[in-house]
């Protein structure tokens, strides 16, 4: 019997990159940090079966009144290191996305078309 391991088709980091690029394309560049995980979790609940693979690398933990994801938090921290996002104030309630349209287009070029459409739908769920 052989055991094989494989990387997920899309990593948590790439998922968050695609989301932030889609948010930048929607001109929604200041978002509530606490809403990120909540919106992604809600979106996962209604995702089409052919896009379930996008969540294979993301773990969610639900509590009585909150939803957390260490994978999404770690991905956001990585993107902060590269200057893609930043925190607006000392209490870190708001996130600012520092992507131009060209940067967002470059990121989304590597995203599969059906996932790109889903990311656009997810980005629109953040409202303005």
Protein Blocks (a to p, Z undefined) as FASTA:
>chain_A
ZZdddddfbdfklmmmmmmmmmmmnopabccfklmmmmmmmmmmmgcfklmmmmmmpccd
ddfkbccdfklmmmmmmmmmnomaccfbfnomaccddddfklmmmmmmmpcfklmmmmmm
mmmmnoZZ
